[in-house]
Amino acid sequence: MTDGTPSPAARSDAAGAPAAAPAPATPAAESTDTGEVMVAATRASDRGGRPFWAHLDSPFTAGLLLTIGGLVAILLGIAVTNIATILIYIALAMFAALGLDPVLRWFERRKVKRPWAITIVFLILGVIATGVILLVVPTLISQVSSFITGIPSMISDFQKSDVYATLEGIFGTGLNTITSEIQSFITNPSNIAAISGGLLKIGAGIAAAISGGLIVVVLTLYFVASLPAIKESLMQFAPARNRVKVRAMTNEITESIGSYLMGMVVLAFFNSIVAFLLHLVLGLPYPLLMGVLAFMITIIPLVGPVLYWITASVIALFTSPVSALIFAICYLIYIQIEAYVITPKVMSKAISIPGSLVVIGALIGGTLLGLLGALIAVPVTASILLIIKQVYIPRQDAKV
């Protein structure tokens, strides 16, 4: 028909035939659709994945946020500076706990439960501290006062010695003037008070030291009691697949640090005994004071014995040049024996690191944190070396 209506035959054919399936998309159409979808996804991801700073179109907003971030950083730095003393107390207590842990594990290997082991160790430490306070401190105070009051006579005896005559022949008569000025400065109480900041500051410092010591003791007790739980809690921060390795490394590091700290205490004790006996046998003054000073200085790793050797030899020189020479030779011999015989036996379980790194670590730690930094520098350096050796180097070796 001419009006556009399909003929009956055509209608019957259309009715009898099944509906034609939609024609498959051509490759060009498919690629076009896929490209549009990818472009749309990319645009969406670009909108959703843009960094925060990309939305800061206003320079004022960007500058304001940068200023606020800088102020927050400054406030955090001030806060850390204000609590630096508390952080030092925490670090001292943690290292003391790690140092006592080998002793506690020694008791645990002998079927003593950890709470009872802690009680026994702290009772022993309390008895030792009480004995030191009752027996050593009064004598130490008297020797310190005798040392201060005896400075003029020591300088006078030194001026009469042959060593002073030799030095005067080298440097001239100006040496006598310098010695007199030093003597007058040291013997003037106002100068001593000015150096120390006054009597009030001395009293405040003593009170702060006592309160700080009590805080460290209490924190050490808590850390010792909860040390296994602390280590297990820290393990939760590591991925589950790495916890076995991290646990092994943590145990190795903590055991090595504990052995190292105990070893340093033992070596410092030996140094103090040797210094005390040498001063007592040679007739040098203040043997107990020099023994305590030896313990405090030689606990610094590696450089401590050398520092004490120089300091004690110079102080002994004011009393008797011959005794000072004998002391210097004998203590130098002991330093060699300690370095090659005693230290390897005491430090057999500690992490061994090169001597150059010990010196560098002790210098850096001492510069940053004083005595505490010098003490913790070596264990921290050893821990870093262990992590590098067991984590970083294997990853580098796995790369081809």
TISE-679594 format. One record per residue (C-alpha): residue number from 1; y, z negated, x negated. Coordinates in Angstrom, 1 decimal. Layout:
! TISE-679594
<pos=NUM&north=Y&up=Z&east=X> $
...
This chain:
! TISE-679594
<pos=1&north=0.0&up=0.0&east=0.0> $
<pos=2&north=3.5&up=0.7&east=-1.0> $
<pos=3&north=5.0&up=-2.6&east=0.1> $
<pos=4&north=3.5&up=-4.5&east=-2.8> $
<pos=5&north=0.7&up=-6.2&east=-0.8> $
<pos=6&north=-2.6&up=-5.9&east=-2.5> $
<pos=7&north=-5.3&up=-3.8&east=-0.8> $
<pos=8&north=-8.3&up=-5.4&east=0.8> $
<pos=9&north=-10.5&up=-4.2&east=-1.9> $
<pos=10&north=-8.3&up=-5.7&east=-4.5> $
<pos=11&north=-8.2&up=-8.9&east=-2.5> $
<pos=12&north=-11.9&up=-9.0&east=-2.2> $
<pos=13&north=-12.3&up=-8.4&east=-5.9> $
<pos=14&north=-9.9&up=-11.2&east=-6.6> $
<pos=15&north=-11.6&up=-13.5&east=-4.2> $
<pos=16&north=-15.1&up=-12.8&east=-5.5> $
<pos=17&north=-14.3&up=-13.0&east=-9.2> $
<pos=18&north=-14.0&up=-16.4&east=-10.8> $
<pos=19&north=-10.6&up=-17.6&east=-12.0> $
<pos=20&north=-9.7&up=-16.3&east=-15.3> $
<pos=21&north=-9.6&up=-18.8&east=-18.1> $
<pos=22&north=-6.2&up=-19.2&east=-19.8> $
<pos=23&north=-5.9&up=-17.0&east=-22.8> $
<pos=24&north=-6.3&up=-18.8&east=-26.1> $
<pos=25&north=-3.2&up=-19.4&east=-28.1> $
<pos=26&north=-2.6&up=-17.0&east=-30.8> $
<pos=27&north=-2.4&up=-18.3&east=-34.4> $
<pos=28&north=1.3&up=-17.6&east=-34.4> $
<pos=29&north=1.9&up=-19.7&east=-31.3> $
<pos=30&north=-0.3&up=-22.5&east=-32.6> $
<pos=31&north=1.5&up=-22.6&east=-35.9> $
<pos=32&north=4.8&up=-22.6&east=-34.1> $
<pos=33&north=3.8&up=-25.6&east=-31.8> $
<pos=34&north=2.4&up=-27.5&east=-34.8> $
<pos=35&north=5.6&up=-26.9&east=-36.7> $
<pos=36&north=7.7&up=-28.2&east=-33.9> $
<pos=37&north=5.5&up=-31.3&east=-33.6> $
<pos=38&north=5.8&up=-32.0&east=-37.3> $
<pos=39&north=9.5&up=-31.5&east=-37.3> $
<pos=40&north=9.8&up=-33.8&east=-34.3> $
<pos=41&north=7.6&up=-36.4&east=-36.0> $
<pos=42&north=9.6&up=-36.1&east=-39.2> $
<pos=43&north=12.8&up=-36.5&east=-37.4> $
<pos=44&north=11.5&up=-39.6&east=-35.7> $
<pos=45&north=10.2&up=-41.1&east=-38.9> $
<pos=46&north=13.4&up=-40.3&east=-40.6> $
<pos=47&north=15.3&up=-42.1&east=-37.9> $
<pos=48&north=12.9&up=-45.0&east=-37.9> $
<pos=49&north=12.2&up=-45.1&east=-41.7> $
<pos=50&north=15.7&up=-44.8&east=-42.9> $
<pos=51&north=16.7&up=-47.8&east=-45.2> $
<pos=52&north=19.1&up=-50.4&east=-43.9> $
<pos=53&north=21.8&up=-49.3&east=-46.3> $
<pos=54&north=21.7&up=-45.7&east=-44.9> $
<pos=55&north=23.1&up=-47.1&east=-41.6> $
<pos=56&north=26.1&up=-48.6&east=-43.3> $
<pos=57&north=28.6&up=-45.8&east=-42.8> $
<pos=58&north=31.6&up=-48.1&east=-43.0> $
<pos=59&north=32.7&up=-49.1&east=-46.5> $
<pos=60&north=34.1&up=-52.4&east=-45.1> $
<pos=61&north=30.7&up=-53.4&east=-43.7> $
<pos=62&north=28.9&up=-52.5&east=-46.9> $
<pos=63&north=31.4&up=-54.5&east=-49.0> $
<pos=64&north=31.2&up=-57.4&east=-46.7> $
<pos=65&north=27.4&up=-57.6&east=-46.8> $
<pos=66&north=27.5&up=-57.2&east=-50.6> $
<pos=67&north=30.0&up=-60.0&east=-50.9> $
<pos=68&north=27.9&up=-62.3&east=-48.6> $
<pos=69&north=24.8&up=-61.5&east=-50.7> $
<pos=70&north=26.7&up=-62.4&east=-53.9> $
<pos=71&north=27.9&up=-65.7&east=-52.4> $
<pos=72&north=24.4&up=-66.5&east=-51.3> $
<pos=73&north=23.1&up=-65.9&east=-54.8> $
<pos=74&north=25.8&up=-68.1&east=-56.3> $
<pos=75&north=25.0&up=-70.9&east=-53.8> $
<pos=76&north=21.3&up=-70.6&east=-54.7> $
<pos=77&north=22.2&up=-70.9&east=-58.4> $
<pos=78&north=24.3&up=-73.9&east=-57.7> $
<pos=79&north=21.6&up=-75.5&east=-55.6> $
<pos=80&north=19.0&up=-74.9&east=-58.4> $
<pos=81&north=21.4&up=-76.4&east=-61.0> $
<pos=82&north=21.9&up=-79.5&east=-58.8> $
<pos=83&north=18.2&up=-80.1&east=-58.4> $
<pos=84&north=17.4&up=-79.2&east=-62.0> $
<pos=85&north=16.6&up=-82.9&east=-62.8> $
<pos=86&north=14.1&up=-83.0&east=-59.9> $
<pos=87&north=12.5&up=-79.8&east=-61.0> $
<pos=88&north=12.1&up=-81.3&east=-64.5> $
<pos=89&north=10.5&up=-84.4&east=-63.0> $
<pos=90&north=8.1&up=-82.2&east=-61.1> $
<pos=91&north=7.2&up=-80.1&east=-64.2> $
<pos=92&north=6.6&up=-83.3&east=-66.2> $
<pos=93&north=4.5&up=-84.8&east=-63.5> $
<pos=94&north=2.4&up=-81.6&east=-63.1> $
<pos=95&north=1.8&up=-81.3&east=-66.9> $
<pos=96&north=0.9&up=-85.0&east=-67.1> $
<pos=97&north=-1.6&up=-84.4&east=-64.2> $
<pos=98&north=-3.1&up=-81.5&east=-66.0> $
<pos=99&north=-3.2&up=-83.5&east=-69.2> $
<pos=100&north=-5.1&up=-86.4&east=-67.4> $
<pos=101&north=-7.4&up=-84.0&east=-65.6> $
<pos=102&north=-9.9&up=-83.6&east=-68.6> $
<pos=103&north=-10.2&up=-87.4&east=-68.7> $
<pos=104&north=-10.9&up=-87.6&east=-65.0> $
<pos=105&north=-13.5&up=-84.8&east=-65.2> $
<pos=106&north=-15.1&up=-86.7&east=-68.0> $
<pos=107&north=-15.6&up=-89.7&east=-65.6> $
<pos=108&north=-16.7&up=-87.4&east=-62.9> $
<pos=109&north=-19.5&up=-86.0&east=-65.1> $
<pos=110&north=-20.7&up=-89.6&east=-65.5> $
<pos=111&north=-21.1&up=-89.9&east=-61.7> $
<pos=112&north=-17.8&up=-91.7&east=-61.2> $
<pos=113&north=-15.9&up=-90.5&east=-58.1> $
<pos=114&north=-12.5&up=-89.1&east=-58.6> $
<pos=115&north=-10.6&up=-91.9&east=-56.7> $
<pos=116&north=-12.3&up=-94.6&east=-58.9> $
<pos=117&north=-11.7&up=-92.4&east=-62.0> $
<pos=118&north=-8.0&up=-92.2&east=-61.2> $
<pos=119&north=-7.8&up=-96.0&east=-60.6> $
<pos=120&north=-9.5&up=-96.7&east=-64.0> $
<pos=121&north=-7.3&up=-94.2&east=-65.9> $
<pos=122&north=-4.1&up=-95.5&east=-64.4> $
<pos=123&north=-5.1&up=-99.1&east=-65.0> $
<pos=124&north=-5.8&up=-98.3&east=-68.7> $
<pos=125&north=-2.4&up=-96.6&east=-69.0> $
<pos=126&north=-0.7&up=-99.5&east=-67.3> $
<pos=127&north=-2.3&up=-102.0&east=-69.7> $
<pos=128&north=-1.2&up=-99.8&east=-72.7> $
<pos=129&north=2.3&up=-99.5&east=-71.3> $
<pos=130&north=2.5&up=-103.3&east=-70.8> $
<pos=131&north=1.3&up=-103.9&east=-74.3> $
<pos=132&north=3.8&up=-101.5&east=-75.8> $
<pos=133&north=6.6&up=-103.1&east=-73.8> $
<pos=134&north=5.6&up=-106.7&east=-74.8> $
<pos=135&north=4.7&up=-106.1&east=-78.4> $
<pos=136&north=6.5&up=-103.0&east=-79.6> $
<pos=137&north=9.8&up=-103.0&east=-77.8> $
<pos=138&north=11.2&up=-106.3&east=-79.0> $
<pos=139&north=10.3&up=-105.5&east=-82.6> $
<pos=140&north=11.6&up=-102.0&east=-82.1> $
<pos=141&north=14.9&up=-103.3&east=-80.8> $
<pos=142&north=15.3&up=-105.7&east=-83.7> $
<pos=143&north=14.5&up=-102.9&east=-86.2> $
<pos=144&north=17.0&up=-100.6&east=-84.6> $
<pos=145&north=19.7&up=-103.2&east=-84.8> $
<pos=146&north=18.7&up=-104.0&east=-88.4> $
<pos=147&north=18.9&up=-100.3&east=-89.2> $
<pos=148&north=22.4&up=-100.0&east=-87.7> $
<pos=149&north=23.7&up=-103.1&east=-89.4> $
<pos=150&north=22.0&up=-102.2&east=-92.7> $
<pos=151&north=23.7&up=-98.7&east=-92.9> $
<pos=152&north=26.5&up=-99.9&east=-95.2> $
<pos=153&north=24.1&up=-101.6&east=-97.6> $
<pos=154&north=21.9&up=-98.5&east=-97.6> $
<pos=155&north=24.8&up=-96.3&east=-98.5> $
<pos=156&north=26.0&up=-98.7&east=-101.2> $
<pos=157&north=22.5&up=-98.8&east=-102.7> $
<pos=158&north=22.4&up=-95.0&east=-102.6> $
<pos=159&north=25.7&up=-94.8&east=-104.4> $
<pos=160&north=24.3&up=-96.8&east=-107.2> $
<pos=161&north=21.2&up=-94.7&east=-107.6> $
<pos=162&north=20.6&up=-92.0&east=-110.2> $
<pos=163&north=20.2&up=-89.4&east=-107.5> $
<pos=164&north=23.8&up=-90.1&east=-106.3> $
<pos=165&north=25.0&up=-89.8&east=-109.9> $
<pos=166&north=23.4&up=-86.4&east=-110.3> $
<pos=167&north=24.9&up=-85.2&east=-107.0> $
<pos=168&north=28.3&up=-86.5&east=-108.1> $
<pos=169&north=28.0&up=-84.6&east=-111.3> $
<pos=170&north=27.4&up=-81.5&east=-109.3> $
<pos=171&north=29.9&up=-81.8&east=-106.5> $
<pos=172&north=32.6&up=-83.9&east=-108.3> $
<pos=173&north=34.5&up=-87.0&east=-107.2> $
<pos=174&north=34.9&up=-85.6&east=-103.7> $
<pos=175&north=31.4&up=-86.8&east=-102.9> $
<pos=176&north=32.5&up=-90.4&east=-103.1> $
<pos=177&north=35.3&up=-89.7&east=-100.6> $
<pos=178&north=33.0&up=-88.0&east=-98.2> $
<pos=179&north=30.5&up=-90.9&east=-98.4> $
<pos=180&north=33.2&up=-93.5&east=-97.8> $
<pos=181&north=34.5&up=-91.6&east=-94.7> $
<pos=182&north=30.9&up=-91.3&east=-93.3> $
<pos=183&north=30.4&up=-95.0&east=-93.9> $
<pos=184&north=33.6&up=-96.0&east=-92.2> $
<pos=185&north=32.9&up=-93.7&east=-89.3> $
<pos=186&north=29.4&up=-95.0&east=-88.7> $
<pos=187&north=30.2&up=-98.7&east=-89.0> $
<pos=188&north=33.1&up=-98.4&east=-86.5> $
<pos=189&north=31.8&up=-99.5&east=-83.1> $
<pos=190&north=34.4&up=-97.5&east=-81.2> $
<pos=191&north=33.2&up=-94.3&east=-82.8> $
<pos=192&north=29.6&up=-95.1&east=-81.9> $
<pos=193&north=30.7&up=-95.8&east=-78.3> $
<pos=194&north=32.7&up=-92.6&east=-78.2> $
<pos=195&north=29.7&up=-90.5&east=-79.4> $
<pos=196&north=27.4&up=-92.0&east=-76.8> $
<pos=197&north=30.1&up=-91.8&east=-74.0> $
<pos=198&north=30.7&up=-95.5&east=-73.8> $
<pos=199&north=28.7&up=-98.6&east=-72.9> $
<pos=200&north=28.8&up=-97.8&east=-69.2> $
<pos=201&north=27.4&up=-94.3&east=-69.8> $
<pos=202&north=24.7&up=-95.8&east=-72.0> $
<pos=203&north=23.7&up=-98.3&east=-69.2> $
<pos=204&north=23.7&up=-95.5&east=-66.7> $
<pos=205&north=21.5&up=-93.4&east=-68.9> $
<pos=206&north=19.0&up=-96.2&east=-69.4> $
<pos=207&north=18.8&up=-96.8&east=-65.7> $
<pos=208&north=18.4&up=-93.1&east=-65.0> $
<pos=209&north=15.6&up=-92.9&east=-67.6> $
<pos=210&north=13.8&up=-95.8&east=-66.0> $
<pos=211&north=14.1&up=-94.5&east=-62.5> $
<pos=212&north=13.1&up=-91.0&east=-63.7> $
<pos=213&north=10.0&up=-92.5&east=-65.4> $
<pos=214&north=9.0&up=-94.2&east=-62.2> $
<pos=215&north=9.4&up=-91.0&east=-60.3> $
<pos=216&north=7.3&up=-89.1&east=-62.8> $
<pos=217&north=4.6&up=-91.7&east=-62.6> $
<pos=218&north=4.4&up=-91.6&east=-58.8> $
<pos=219&north=4.4&up=-87.8&east=-58.7> $
<pos=220&north=1.7&up=-87.7&east=-61.4> $
<pos=221&north=-0.4&up=-90.0&east=-59.3> $
<pos=222&north=0.0&up=-87.7&east=-56.3> $
<pos=223&north=-0.7&up=-84.5&east=-58.3> $
<pos=224&north=-3.7&up=-86.0&east=-60.0> $
<pos=225&north=-5.2&up=-87.1&east=-56.7> $
<pos=226&north=-4.6&up=-83.7&east=-55.0> $
<pos=227&north=-5.0&up=-81.3&east=-57.9> $
<pos=228&north=-8.2&up=-79.7&east=-56.7> $
<pos=229&north=-6.7&up=-79.2&east=-53.2> $
<pos=230&north=-3.5&up=-77.8&east=-54.7> $
<pos=231&north=-5.5&up=-75.2&east=-56.7> $
<pos=232&north=-7.5&up=-74.2&east=-53.6> $
<pos=233&north=-4.4&up=-73.9&east=-51.5> $
<pos=234&north=-2.8&up=-71.6&east=-54.1> $
<pos=235&north=-6.0&up=-69.4&east=-54.0> $
<pos=236&north=-5.1&up=-68.5&east=-50.4> $
<pos=237&north=-2.1&up=-66.5&east=-51.6> $
<pos=238&north=-4.4&up=-64.1&east=-53.5> $
<pos=239&north=-6.2&up=-61.3&east=-51.6> $
<pos=240&north=-9.7&up=-62.2&east=-50.5> $
<pos=241&north=-11.3&up=-59.6&east=-52.8> $
<pos=242&north=-9.6&up=-61.1&east=-55.9> $
<pos=243&north=-10.0&up=-64.8&east=-55.2> $
<pos=244&north=-13.1&up=-65.2&east=-57.3> $
<pos=245&north=-11.4&up=-63.8&east=-60.3> $
<pos=246&north=-8.2&up=-65.6&east=-59.6> $
<pos=247&north=-10.0&up=-68.9&east=-59.2> $
<pos=248&north=-11.8&up=-68.4&east=-62.5> $
<pos=249&north=-8.6&up=-67.6&east=-64.3> $
<pos=250&north=-6.8&up=-70.6&east=-62.7> $
<pos=251&north=-9.5&up=-73.0&east=-63.7> $
<pos=252&north=-9.5&up=-71.6&east=-67.3> $
<pos=253&north=-5.7&up=-71.9&east=-67.5> $
<pos=254&north=-5.5&up=-75.4&east=-66.1> $
<pos=255&north=-8.4&up=-76.7&east=-68.2> $
<pos=256&north=-6.9&up=-75.2&east=-71.3> $
<pos=257&north=-3.5&up=-76.7&east=-70.6> $
<pos=258&north=-5.0&up=-80.1&east=-70.0> $
<pos=259&north=-7.0&up=-79.9&east=-73.2> $
<pos=260&north=-3.9&up=-78.8&east=-75.1> $
<pos=261&north=-1.7&up=-81.6&east=-73.8> $
<pos=262&north=-4.3&up=-84.2&east=-74.5> $
<pos=263&north=-4.7&up=-82.7&east=-78.0> $
<pos=264&north=-1.0&up=-82.9&east=-78.6> $
<pos=265&north=-0.9&up=-86.6&east=-77.6> $
<pos=266&north=-3.8&up=-87.3&east=-79.9> $
<pos=267&north=-2.3&up=-85.5&east=-82.9> $
<pos=268&north=1.1&up=-87.2&east=-82.3> $
<pos=269&north=-0.7&up=-90.6&east=-82.2> $
<pos=270&north=-2.4&up=-89.8&east=-85.6> $
<pos=271&north=1.0&up=-88.8&east=-87.0> $
<pos=272&north=2.6&up=-92.1&east=-85.9> $
<pos=273&north=-0.2&up=-94.1&east=-87.4> $
<pos=274&north=0.0&up=-92.3&east=-90.7> $
<pos=275&north=3.8&up=-92.7&east=-90.8> $
<pos=276&north=3.6&up=-96.4&east=-89.9> $
<pos=277&north=1.0&up=-97.1&east=-92.6> $
<pos=278&north=2.9&up=-95.1&east=-95.3> $
<pos=279&north=6.2&up=-96.9&east=-94.6> $
<pos=280&north=4.3&up=-100.2&east=-94.6> $
<pos=281&north=2.4&up=-99.6&east=-97.9> $
<pos=282&north=5.4&up=-98.1&east=-99.7> $
<pos=283&north=7.7&up=-100.9&east=-98.6> $
<pos=284&north=10.0&up=-98.6&east=-96.8> $
<pos=285&north=12.1&up=-100.3&east=-94.1> $
<pos=286&north=11.5&up=-100.1&east=-90.3> $
<pos=287&north=7.9&up=-99.0&east=-90.3> $
<pos=288&north=7.4&up=-99.5&east=-86.6> $
<pos=289&north=10.6&up=-97.6&east=-85.7> $
<pos=290&north=9.6&up=-94.7&east=-87.9> $
<pos=291&north=6.1&up=-94.7&east=-86.3> $
<pos=292&north=7.6&up=-94.4&east=-82.8> $
<pos=293&north=10.0&up=-91.7&east=-84.1> $
<pos=294&north=7.0&up=-89.9&east=-85.6> $
<pos=295&north=5.2&up=-89.9&east=-82.2> $
<pos=296&north=8.3&up=-88.6&east=-80.4> $
<pos=297&north=9.0&up=-85.8&east=-82.9> $
<pos=298&north=5.5&up=-84.7&east=-83.8> $
<pos=299&north=4.5&up=-84.1&east=-80.2> $
<pos=300&north=6.6&up=-81.0&east=-80.5> $
<pos=301&north=4.0&up=-78.3&east=-81.3> $
<pos=302&north=3.8&up=-76.9&east=-84.9> $
<pos=303&north=7.4&up=-77.6&east=-86.0> $
<pos=304&north=7.3&up=-81.3&east=-85.1> $
<pos=305&north=5.4&up=-82.6&east=-88.2> $
<pos=306&north=7.7&up=-80.6&east=-90.5> $
<pos=307&north=10.8&up=-81.9&east=-88.8> $
<pos=308&north=9.6&up=-85.5&east=-89.1> $
<pos=309&north=8.6&up=-85.0&east=-92.7> $
<pos=310&north=12.1&up=-83.8&east=-93.6> $
<pos=311&north=13.8&up=-86.6&east=-91.5> $
<pos=312&north=11.7&up=-89.4&east=-92.8> $
<pos=313&north=12.0&up=-88.3&east=-96.4> $
<pos=314&north=15.8&up=-88.1&east=-96.2> $
<pos=315&north=16.0&up=-91.6&east=-94.6> $
<pos=316&north=13.6&up=-93.0&east=-97.2> $
<pos=317&north=15.8&up=-91.5&east=-99.9> $
<pos=318&north=18.5&up=-94.0&east=-99.1> $
<pos=319&north=16.1&up=-96.9&east=-99.9> $
<pos=320&north=14.2&up=-95.7&east=-102.9> $
<pos=321&north=14.0&up=-92.2&east=-104.4> $
<pos=322&north=10.6&up=-92.9&east=-105.9> $
<pos=323&north=9.2&up=-94.2&east=-102.6> $
<pos=324&north=10.8&up=-91.3&east=-100.8> $
<pos=325&north=9.1&up=-88.8&east=-103.2> $
<pos=326&north=5.7&up=-90.5&east=-102.8> $
<pos=327&north=6.1&up=-90.6&east=-99.0> $
<pos=328&north=7.1&up=-86.9&east=-99.0> $
<pos=329&north=4.0&up=-85.9&east=-101.0> $
<pos=330&north=1.6&up=-88.1&east=-99.1> $
<pos=331&north=2.8&up=-86.9&east=-95.7> $
<pos=332&north=2.8&up=-83.3&east=-96.8> $
<pos=333&north=-0.8&up=-83.7&east=-97.8> $
<pos=334&north=-1.6&up=-85.2&east=-94.3> $
<pos=335&north=0.2&up=-82.3&east=-92.6> $
<pos=336&north=-2.2&up=-79.9&east=-94.5> $
<pos=337&north=-5.2&up=-82.0&east=-93.5> $
<pos=338&north=-4.1&up=-82.1&east=-89.9> $
<pos=339&north=-3.5&up=-78.3&east=-89.8> $
<pos=340&north=-6.9&up=-77.3&east=-91.3> $
<pos=341&north=-9.2&up=-80.2&east=-90.3> $
<pos=342&north=-7.9&up=-82.3&east=-87.4> $
<pos=343&north=-6.2&up=-79.7&east=-85.3> $
<pos=344&north=-9.2&up=-77.3&east=-85.0> $
<pos=345&north=-11.4&up=-80.2&east=-83.9> $
<pos=346&north=-9.0&up=-81.6&east=-81.4> $
<pos=347&north=-7.8&up=-78.2&east=-80.1> $
<pos=348&north=-11.3&up=-76.6&east=-79.9> $
<pos=349&north=-11.1&up=-76.2&east=-76.1> $
<pos=350&north=-7.5&up=-75.1&east=-75.9> $
<pos=351&north=-6.4&up=-71.5&east=-75.7> $
<pos=352&north=-5.8&up=-70.2&east=-79.2> $
<pos=353&north=-2.7&up=-68.1&east=-79.7> $
<pos=354&north=-1.0&up=-66.7&east=-82.8> $
<pos=355&north=1.1&up=-69.1&east=-84.8> $
<pos=356&north=4.2&up=-66.8&east=-84.7> $
<pos=357&north=4.1&up=-66.9&east=-80.8> $
<pos=358&north=3.8&up=-70.7&east=-81.0> $
<pos=359&north=7.0&up=-70.9&east=-83.1> $
<pos=360&north=8.8&up=-68.4&east=-80.9> $
<pos=361&north=7.7&up=-70.1&east=-77.7> $
<pos=362&north=8.6&up=-73.6&east=-79.0> $
<pos=363&north=12.1&up=-72.4&east=-80.1> $
<pos=364&north=12.8&up=-70.7&east=-76.8> $
<pos=365&north=11.5&up=-73.5&east=-74.7> $
<pos=366&north=13.4&up=-76.1&east=-76.7> $
<pos=367&north=16.6&up=-74.1&east=-76.4> $
<pos=368&north=16.3&up=-73.8&east=-72.6> $
<pos=369&north=14.8&up=-77.1&east=-71.6> $
<pos=370&north=14.9&up=-79.4&east=-74.6> $
<pos=371&north=11.8&up=-81.5&east=-75.4> $
<pos=372&north=10.2&up=-80.5&east=-72.1> $
<pos=373&north=10.7&up=-76.8&east=-72.8> $
<pos=374&north=9.2&up=-77.2&east=-76.3> $
<pos=375&north=6.1&up=-79.0&east=-74.8> $
<pos=376&north=5.4&up=-76.5&east=-72.0> $
<pos=377&north=6.3&up=-73.4&east=-74.0> $
<pos=378&north=2.9&up=-73.1&east=-75.7> $
<pos=379&north=0.7&up=-73.6&east=-72.6> $
<pos=380&north=3.0&up=-71.1&east=-70.7> $
<pos=381&north=2.7&up=-68.6&east=-73.5> $
<pos=382&north=-1.1&up=-69.0&east=-73.7> $
<pos=383&north=-1.3&up=-68.6&east=-69.9> $
<pos=384&north=0.8&up=-65.4&east=-70.0> $
<pos=385&north=-1.4&up=-64.0&east=-72.8> $
<pos=386&north=-4.6&up=-64.8&east=-70.8> $
<pos=387&north=-3.2&up=-63.0&east=-67.8> $
<pos=388&north=-2.3&up=-60.0&east=-69.9> $
<pos=389&north=-5.7&up=-60.0&east=-71.5> $
<pos=390&north=-7.7&up=-60.3&east=-68.3> $
<pos=391&north=-5.5&up=-58.4&east=-65.8> $
<pos=392&north=-3.1&up=-56.0&east=-67.4> $
<pos=393&north=-5.1&up=-54.6&east=-70.3> $
<pos=394&north=-8.2&up=-53.9&east=-68.1> $
<pos=395&north=-6.0&up=-52.0&east=-65.7> $
<pos=396&north=-4.5&up=-50.0&east=-68.5> $
<pos=397&north=-8.0&up=-49.3&east=-69.9> $
<pos=398&north=-9.1&up=-48.0&east=-66.5> $
<pos=399&north=-6.4&up=-45.3&east=-66.5> $
<pos=400&north=-7.5&up=-42.0&east=-68.0> $
